[in-house]
Amino acid sequence: QVQLVESGGGLVQPGGSLRLSCAASRSIDIIYAMAWYRQAPGKQRELVARRTSGGSTNYADSMEGRFTIGRDNDANTVYLQMNTLKPEDTAVYYCHADLNGVDYWGKGTLVTVSS
């Protein structure tokens, strides 16, 4: 099992940046893939970015070039650097881990992009 705790959300103006962090309760070396999802009000949860232990990454089309996912194995942490934020990026952002084929989720952190 693994517990995931997100942090770093908040209110930011359009065009601004935020960095989200996801702290895992155990070493992430053994976690096959970690990802960020988001869910906006009234919408389904969607993939934002995903990174495997082998270093492969993939991003949702609307975030490509603006968001970057990274992981610090020593700190058991996954990051999401978000730049050039838009109002439509407003959502609760969730950390996800795929550990031995089992899905684990954090409780989420709210990002609000508004002037």
C-alpha positions in Angstrom: 0.0 0.0 0.0 0.9 3.6 -0.4 -0.6 6.9 0.9 -0.4 10.0 -1.2 -0.6 13.5 0.0 -0.9 16.4 -2.3 0.1 20.0 -1.6 0.8 23.3 -3.4 -2.6 24.2 -4.6 -4.1 27.7 -4.3 -5.3 30.7 -6.1 -3.2 32.0 -9.0 -3.9 34.6 -11.7 -4.1 33.7 -15.3 -0.7 33.3 -16.8 0.8 32.4 -13.5 2.6 29.3 -12.2 2.1 26.8 -9.5 4.1 23.7 -8.4 2.2 20.8 -6.9 3.8 18.1 -4.9 2.7 14.6 -4.0 4.4 12.9 -1.1 4.3 9.2 -1.0 4.4 7.2 2.2 6.9 4.7 0.8 9.7 4.6 -1.7 8.4 5.4 -5.2 11.2 3.5 -6.8 9.0 0.4 -6.9 5.9 2.3 -8.2 5.5 1.6 -11.8 3.8 4.9 -12.7 2.7 8.0 -11.0 0.4 10.5 -12.4 -1.6 13.7 -11.9 -5.3 13.8 -12.7 -7.7 16.7 -12.3 -11.4 17.1 -12.0 -13.2 20.4 -12.7 -16.6 21.1 -11.3 -19.3 19.1 -13.3 -16.7 17.3 -15.3 -15.1 13.9 -15.3 -11.7 13.3 -13.8 -9.0 13.5 -16.6 -5.4 12.6 -16.9 -3.0 15.6 -16.7 0.4 13.9 -16.8 2.0 10.5 -16.2 5.5 9.4 -15.6 6.7 5.8 -15.4 9.6 4.6 -13.3 11.5 4.1 -16.6 11.1 7.8 -17.3 8.5 7.8 -20.0 6.0 10.7 -19.8 2.8 11.5 -21.4 0.6 14.6 -21.1 -2.9 15.6 -22.0 -2.9 17.6 -25.2 -4.1 20.8 -23.6 -1.3 20.7 -21.1 1.6 19.7 -23.3 4.3 22.3 -23.2 2.8 24.1 -20.2 3.0 21.4 -17.5 5.9 19.2 -16.5 5.8 16.1 -14.3 8.9 15.1 -12.4 9.8 12.7 -9.6 12.3 12.8 -6.9 12.9 9.2 -5.8 15.1 10.3 -2.8 12.2 12.4 -1.5 9.5 9.9 -2.5 7.8 12.9 -4.2 6.2 13.6 -7.5 5.9 17.1 -8.8 3.7 18.9 -11.3 5.1 22.2 -12.5 2.3 24.2 -14.1 3.0 27.3 -16.1 0.9 29.7 -18.1 -2.1 28.7 -16.2 -5.6 29.4 -17.6 -9.0 29.7 -16.0 -9.9 26.4 -17.5 -7.1 24.8 -15.5 -9.2 25.3 -12.4 -9.8 22.0 -10.8 -9.0 19.6 -8.0 -5.7 17.9 -8.8 -5.2 14.4 -7.7 -2.0 12.3 -7.4 -2.3 8.7 -8.6 0.0 5.7 -8.2 0.0 2.4 -9.9 1.5 0.0 -7.5 1.5 -3.7 -8.6 -1.6 -3.0 -10.7 -3.5 -1.4 -7.8 -4.7 2.2 -8.1 -4.0 4.6 -5.2 -5.2 8.2 -5.0 -4.6 11.2 -2.9 -7.3 13.4 -1.6 -6.5 16.2 -4.0 -5.5 19.8 -3.9 -7.5 22.7 -5.3 -6.1 24.9 -8.0 -8.1 28.0 -8.8 -7.0 30.2 -11.7 -8.8 33.5 -11.6 -8.1 37.3 -11.7 
